[in-house]
């Protein structure tokens, strides 16, 4: 996306600089040339170019967004995330009774559906390196698909104003390799 944005910015800068250059007197004497140039600028660069860029961004968003939607499958891990005023509590479908506070454990390389809810006010669940942000709303369960490509630690944050101290309301996602995930599921939850 950075490369695409840089390309668009460069093209816009070149076009703006071309629009400010002086025309020689021979070019402006033709008369009909000016009307044609105006049409090129308005129709070609004012309509066609933005529509092409927006269509490309829409296609990219649909392709990437499709990967984030929850889907059924044998390899999907399911976890629950419940927010409270200053803490997240996580539960694991593969390990009933297993519960962690402030640290979400997931398998790396597998999709994970996070069922997000809250016990009090609206919060948001956001792990910038893994997926988009989704709100936790009282009385409702929202599902977000996340996936870590590699084992490691990922920082999460509640980016919704939810009262005093919301800016320090963070959590950690720990992605495990297959052996580490199995060991986590076998651990005693107490």
C-alpha positions as CSV (number, residue, x, y, z in Angstrom):
1,X,0.0,0.0,0.0
2,X,2.9,2.3,0.7
3,X,4.3,1.7,-2.8
4,X,0.8,2.4,-4.3
5,X,0.4,5.6,-2.3
6,X,3.9,6.8,-3.3
7,X,3.1,6.1,-7.0
8,X,-0.2,8.0,-6.8
9,X,1.5,10.9,-4.9
10,X,4.3,11.1,-7.5
11,X,1.8,11.1,-10.4
12,X,-0.3,13.9,-8.7
13,X,2.8,16.0,-8.2
14,X,3.9,15.6,-11.8
15,X,0.4,16.5,-13.1
16,X,0.1,19.5,-10.8
17,X,3.5,20.8,-12.0
18,X,2.5,20.2,-15.6
19,X,-0.6,22.3,-15.1
20,X,1.5,25.3,-13.9
21,X,4.0,25.3,-16.7
22,X,3.7,28.1,-19.2
23,X,2.4,27.5,-22.7
24,X,4.2,29.0,-25.6
25,X,2.4,31.5,-27.8
26,X,2.1,29.1,-30.8
27,X,0.2,26.5,-28.7
28,X,-2.4,28.9,-27.4
29,X,-3.2,30.3,-30.9
30,X,-4.8,27.1,-32.0
31,X,-7.9,27.7,-29.7
32,X,-9.3,24.2,-30.2
33,X,-6.3,22.7,-28.5
34,X,-7.2,24.3,-25.2
35,X,-10.7,22.8,-25.2
36,X,-9.3,19.4,-25.9
37,X,-6.7,19.7,-23.1
38,X,-9.4,20.7,-20.6
39,X,-11.4,17.6,-21.6
40,X,-8.3,15.4,-21.1
41,X,-7.7,16.9,-17.6
42,X,-11.3,16.7,-16.4
43,X,-12.4,13.4,-17.9
44,X,-9.1,11.5,-18.0
45,X,-7.4,12.7,-14.9
46,X,-10.4,14.0,-12.9
47,X,-12.7,11.1,-13.4
48,X,-11.0,8.1,-15.0
49,X,-7.8,8.1,-12.8
50,X,-9.6,8.4,-9.4
51,X,-12.1,5.7,-10.4
52,X,-9.3,3.3,-11.5
53,X,-7.4,3.9,-8.2
54,X,-10.6,3.4,-6.1
55,X,-11.5,0.2,-8.0
56,X,-8.1,-1.2,-7.4
57,X,-8.3,-0.3,-3.7
58,X,-11.8,-1.9,-3.5
59,X,-10.5,-5.1,-5.1
60,X,-7.5,-5.3,-2.8
61,X,-9.8,-4.6,0.3
62,X,-12.2,-7.4,-0.8
63,X,-9.4,-9.9,-1.3
64,X,-7.7,-9.1,2.0
65,X,-10.9,-8.7,3.9
66,X,-12.2,-12.0,2.8
67,X,-9.3,-13.7,4.6
68,X,-10.4,-12.1,7.9
69,X,-14.0,-13.3,7.9
70,X,-14.8,-16.2,10.2
71,X,-15.4,-19.5,8.4
72,X,-16.0,-23.0,9.5
73,X,-13.0,-25.4,9.3
74,X,-11.3,-28.1,11.1
75,X,-8.1,-26.1,11.7
76,X,-9.9,-23.0,13.2
77,X,-9.2,-22.4,16.9
78,X,-11.9,-20.7,18.9
79,X,-11.3,-18.4,21.9
80,X,-13.5,-16.1,23.9
81,X,-12.5,-12.6,25.0
82,X,-14.4,-10.7,27.7
83,X,-13.5,-7.2,28.5
84,X,-14.0,-5.6,31.9
85,X,-13.2,-2.0,32.9
86,X,-9.5,-2.7,33.0
87,X,-8.8,-6.3,32.1
88,X,-9.4,-8.8,29.4
89,X,-10.2,-12.4,30.3
90,X,-9.7,-15.2,27.7
91,X,-11.2,-18.6,27.5
92,X,-10.4,-21.5,25.1
93,X,-12.8,-23.9,23.4
94,X,-10.0,-26.5,23.0
95,X,-9.4,-26.4,26.8
96,X,-12.6,-26.0,28.8
97,X,-12.0,-24.4,32.1
98,X,-8.7,-22.8,30.9
99,X,-8.8,-19.1,31.5
100,X,-6.1,-16.4,31.3
101,X,-6.1,-12.7,32.2
102,X,-4.4,-10.1,30.0
103,X,-2.6,-12.7,27.8
104,X,-4.4,-14.4,24.9
105,X,-2.6,-17.6,23.7
106,X,-3.2,-18.7,20.1
107,X,-1.6,-21.2,17.7
108,X,0.7,-19.7,15.1
109,X,-0.1,-20.4,11.5
110,X,-3.8,-21.3,12.1
111,X,-6.8,-19.1,11.9
112,X,-8.3,-18.1,15.3
113,X,-11.9,-16.9,15.8
114,X,-12.1,-14.6,18.8
115,X,-15.6,-14.2,20.2
116,X,-15.5,-10.7,21.7
117,X,-17.9,-9.4,24.4
118,X,-17.8,-7.1,27.4
119,X,-19.3,-7.2,30.9
120,X,-19.7,-3.4,31.3
121,X,-19.1,-0.7,28.7
122,X,-18.1,-0.7,25.1
123,X,-14.4,-1.6,24.6
124,X,-12.5,-2.5,21.4
125,X,-10.3,-5.5,20.7
126,X,-7.4,-4.5,18.5
127,X,-4.1,-6.3,17.7
128,X,-2.7,-4.1,14.9
129,X,-0.2,-6.7,13.6
130,X,-2.8,-9.5,13.4
131,X,-6.1,-8.0,12.3
132,X,-8.4,-5.0,12.4
133,X,-10.3,-3.6,15.3
134,X,-13.7,-4.9,16.5
135,X,-15.8,-3.4,19.3
136,X,-16.9,-5.4,22.4
137,X,-20.5,-4.4,23.0
138,X,-22.5,-5.3,26.2
139,X,-25.0,-8.1,25.5
140,X,-23.5,-8.9,22.1
141,X,-20.8,-11.3,20.8
142,X,-18.8,-10.2,17.8
143,X,-16.4,-12.6,16.1
144,X,-13.0,-11.5,14.7
145,X,-10.7,-13.8,12.7
146,X,-7.0,-13.3,13.6
147,X,-4.0,-15.3,12.5
148,X,-0.3,-15.0,13.4
149,X,2.1,-16.1,10.7
150,X,4.9,-16.9,13.1
151,X,5.2,-17.6,16.8
152,X,5.9,-14.6,19.0
153,X,4.4,-11.9,21.1
154,X,1.9,-9.3,19.7
155,X,0.6,-6.3,21.6
156,X,-3.1,-5.6,21.8
157,X,-5.0,-2.6,22.9
158,X,-8.5,-1.4,23.7
159,X,-8.6,1.7,21.4
160,X,-12.1,2.7,22.5
161,X,-12.6,5.4,25.2
162,X,-14.1,3.4,28.1
163,X,-13.3,5.6,31.1
164,X,-10.4,6.7,33.2
165,X,-7.2,4.7,32.4
166,X,-8.5,3.4,29.0
167,X,-5.2,4.4,27.3
168,X,-3.3,1.9,29.5
169,X,-5.8,-0.9,28.8
170,X,-3.6,-3.4,26.9
171,X,-3.1,-7.1,26.5
172,X,-0.7,-9.4,24.9
173,X,-1.2,-12.2,22.3
174,X,1.3,-15.0,22.5
175,X,1.4,-17.2,19.4
176,X,2.7,-20.7,19.9
177,X,4.3,-23.2,17.6
178,X,2.3,-26.5,17.4
179,X,4.3,-28.1,20.3
180,X,3.9,-25.0,22.4
181,X,0.2,-24.8,21.7
182,X,-0.3,-28.4,22.7
183,X,1.7,-27.8,25.9
184,X,-0.5,-24.8,26.7
185,X,-3.7,-26.7,26.2
186,X,-2.4,-29.5,28.5
187,X,-1.4,-27.1,31.3
188,X,-3.4,-27.0,34.4
189,X,-5.6,-23.9,34.2
190,X,-5.0,-23.1,37.9
